[in-house]
Amino acid sequence: MEEISEEESSCGQIHDDDYVLPNTSSVTKPAKEILNKLAGKINVDALAKFNIARNFLWEGTKRAVSRKAFSPANKISVRFTDDAATSEGAIDWGGPMREFFTLILQYIHDSQLLCGPENRKLLSYNVKCLEDNDYFVARLMLAMSLVHGGPVPHFLSPIMFHALISDQPVTVSLQDVYDHELRSSLESLQESETVEKAKRCLLQSNLSTVLDLAGTLGMPLKTLDDVKRMVATTAQWFVLGRCKPALEVFWDSLSALGVLGAVKEHPNSLRPLSCDLPEKLTGESIEELFQAKTSHADSSKAVTESLVLWSDFCRI
């Protein structure tokens, strides 16, 4: 999870660019400009109070958002307490808030709410978490962190980001199936040279339980296209279909503070804040990474150094 900087199908190999969505706005805006506009709607005359004991981070968060007076649009006040409920310091709206969002995003990343690779997380489907409203609280915290100036999540899978904001069905690749054993079995099934070999593969593998849950076990297999369809439908169910109830809750909480509308309008501007994507190296990004250290303004060296512009060097 990182602080926001100033700038911000088939069953074969898949790339992050496959999930690039067209902006509904004709104007491409920097992520920070979009979030600043959302932050401008924060009510600074009212407080959303979080009294947090670090050992009971999630419990304290849920208690705060469950208050009748709570609004995610209010200015945030965070106070950390020790286990004896004594204050660790005066309330303020700077460091404690950023620390709180850093801790809560890390908690969400490591929790049962998400599954999959370290920096390409997908939603899981946990009945107890759904009943306890944990999915709603998690996505609410992600939205609030973005708007209130906390760290950005930076750990969602691009396909999960696409599924969260797209009104159209999202195609899943075998590469998105994070369970290695299942992916290997589905790949073997898809690579069957004949329908007969595919049927034997079904008998010899451990696929029957997953296929039954996905509703694909009874699909007729008359051609190799039927086999590919079975594989694609099963992969689709495993990655997105089985977590649909959690996705729907995420949609509801993502709409808080206008985040859902902003992401739908500028998906490619805000996607890097949620997903760990390779960033193109530009002169602007290099200039932001480093700061030139010059001599004192009164020294003779300063005159010579002023002839060399660091920003020009970055753009060579």
Protein Blocks (a to p, Z undefined) as FASTA:
>chain_A
ZZddfbgcifbdcdfklmpccdfbfbdcdfklmmmmmmmmpcfkbccdddddfklmmmmm
mmmmmpmkbcfkbccddddddfkopafbdcdfklmmmmmmmmmmmmmmmmmkbgcjfklc
ccdddfklmmnommmmmmmmmmmmmmnopacfklacfklmmmmmpcbdcdddfklmmblk
lmmmmmmmmmpmbfklmmmmmmmmcklmmmmmnopmmpccfbfklmmmmmmmmmmmmmmm
mmmmmmmmmmmmmmgghlmmmmmmmmmlmmmmmpccdddddfklmmmmpccddddfkbmk
lmmmmmpcfklmmmZZ
